[in-house]
């Protein structure tokens, strides 16, 4: 052990996941991207927004968090990002480096 303050960095290898969505969901995703552009003045593509949307969904699903904490999910891969002190405010985006499968 070297005694370094910084722990070994987590695996940051991007994971590509291809999905197919129905036309209604596709329209909703594009509408969300447009609303995002209007709200923040920055244009982001739907594929760029989806990982953050999924992360926000999973973080807000209390049943999922409880099952994960209780170990009821079996051998599900978990993020290896070190925990931080404090809480993020609702709506704060995580950088891709903190999202499992991010770029």
Secondary structure per residue as TSV (DSSP state, phi and psi in degrees):
chain	resnum	aa	ss	phi	psi
A	1	X	-	360.0	132.2
A	2	X	-	-87.6	-16.5
A	3	X	-	78.2	17.8
A	4	X	-	-68.5	144.4
A	5	X	S	-70.6	-33.2
A	6	X	S	-85.6	125.1
A	7	X	-	-73.7	164.4
A	8	X	-	-58.4	135.0
A	9	X	-	-66.6	146.3
A	10	X	-	-72.9	164.0
A	11	X	-	-61.6	123.1
A	12	X	-	-115.4	20.7
A	13	X	-	-70.9	121.0
A	14	X	-	-62.1	145.5
A	15	X	-	-117.9	121.1
A	16	X	-	-88.6	130.6
A	17	X	-	-126.7	122.6
A	18	X	-	-98.7	133.2
A	19	X	-	-130.9	158.5
A	20	X	-	-118.7	131.2
A	21	X	-	-119.1	158.5
A	22	X	-	-77.9	163.3
A	23	X	H	-57.9	-37.1
A	24	X	H	-64.7	-43.6
A	25	X	H	-65.9	-38.9
A	26	X	H	-59.5	-44.7
A	27	X	H	-63.1	-41.7
A	28	X	H	-63.6	-40.7
A	29	X	H	-63.7	-41.4
A	30	X	H	-69.0	-35.8
A	31	X	H	-64.6	-39.6
A	32	X	H	-63.5	-43.9
A	33	X	H	-60.4	-38.6
A	34	X	H	-67.3	-43.5
A	35	X	H	-62.9	-39.2
A	36	X	H	-58.7	-45.4
A	37	X	H	-60.2	-44.1
A	38	X	H	-65.2	-39.3
A	39	X	H	-72.4	-39.3
A	40	X	H	-113.3	-5.2
A	41	X	S	68.4	17.7
A	42	X	-	-129.8	129.5
A	43	X	-	-88.3	123.8
A	44	X	-	-124.4	139.1
A	45	X	-	-75.0	158.7
A	46	X	H	-56.6	-47.5
A	47	X	H	-59.9	-29.1
A	48	X	H	-74.1	-32.6
A	49	X	H	-80.2	-32.2
A	50	X	H	-55.3	-45.9
A	51	X	H	-59.1	-37.4
A	52	X	H	-70.1	-36.5
A	53	X	H	-64.3	-44.0
A	54	X	H	-65.1	-41.8
A	55	X	H	-60.6	-45.2
A	56	X	H	-63.1	-41.2
A	57	X	H	-61.8	-49.4
A	58	X	H	-64.4	-37.4
A	59	X	H	-68.6	-25.9
A	60	X	H	-92.7	-5.3
A	61	X	-	-88.1	97.8
A	62	X	H	-65.5	-33.9
A	63	X	H	-64.2	-40.2
A	64	X	H	-65.2	-46.0
A	65	X	H	-61.1	-41.7
A	66	X	H	-65.0	-46.4
A	67	X	H	-61.9	-39.9
A	68	X	H	-65.9	-42.8
A	69	X	H	-64.7	-38.7
A	70	X	T	-80.7	-3.2
A	71	X	T	75.2	20.1
A	72	X	T	-80.1	-0.4
A	73	X	T	-97.0	-3.3
A	74	X	-	72.0	-141.2
A	75	X	S	-90.4	60.5
A	76	X	-	-90.8	129.8
A	77	X	-	-59.9	139.3
A	78	X	-	-118.5	154.6
A	79	X	-	-66.0	142.4
A	80	X	-	-104.6	14.2
A	81	X	-	-67.9	130.3
A	82	X	-	-60.1	147.3
A	83	X	-	-73.7	156.5
A	84	X	-	-117.7	156.7
A	85	X	S	-78.9	148.6
A	86	X	S	85.4	175.7
A	87	X	-	-121.9	149.7
A	88	X	-	-81.1	147.4
A	89	X	-	-77.8	150.7
A	90	X	T	-56.0	131.7
A	91	X	T	94.9	-13.8
A	92	X	-	-66.8	131.3
A	93	X	-	-87.9	143.8
A	94	X	-	-87.6	143.5
A	95	X	-	-68.2	151.6
A	96	X	G	-53.2	-30.2
A	97	X	G	-67.0	-16.7
A	98	X	G	-100.5	3.8
A	99	X	S	-108.7	126.3
A	100	X	T	-59.2	124.2
A	101	X	T	87.8	3.6
A	102	X	-	-74.5	171.5
A	103	X	-	-82.5	360.0
